């Protein structure tokens, strides 16, 4: 597994964690302490901010999980990939997006720039 694939795998582990304890542990494994996450709906920094954004997504979409679509594309310290938010009950995917992450020297994520490609009601 490449450093890029590993970072994406840890990213999804954080976003799919289901308890506060699992989320905190997964966020620490995936992101640097001062990592930033910016998308059209959120602009947060640090482990607490990231855990809050993840918790908010789970509150808004209970019973959904984030899934990678396609293959991550990486070079140097950058990785881009696409994802869908999928219902575990019926397989519907009302939300989809594309993210670009920048990696720190230790392979953890230093920043995320997220884009929403499909949202409900848009």
Secondary structure, 3 states (H helix, E strand, C coil): CCHHHHHHHHHHHHHCCCCHHHHHHHHHHHEEEEEEEEECCEEEEHHHHHHHHHHHHHHHCCCEEEEEEEEEEEECCEEEEEEEEEECCCCCCCEEEEEEEEECCCCCEEEEEEEEEECCCC
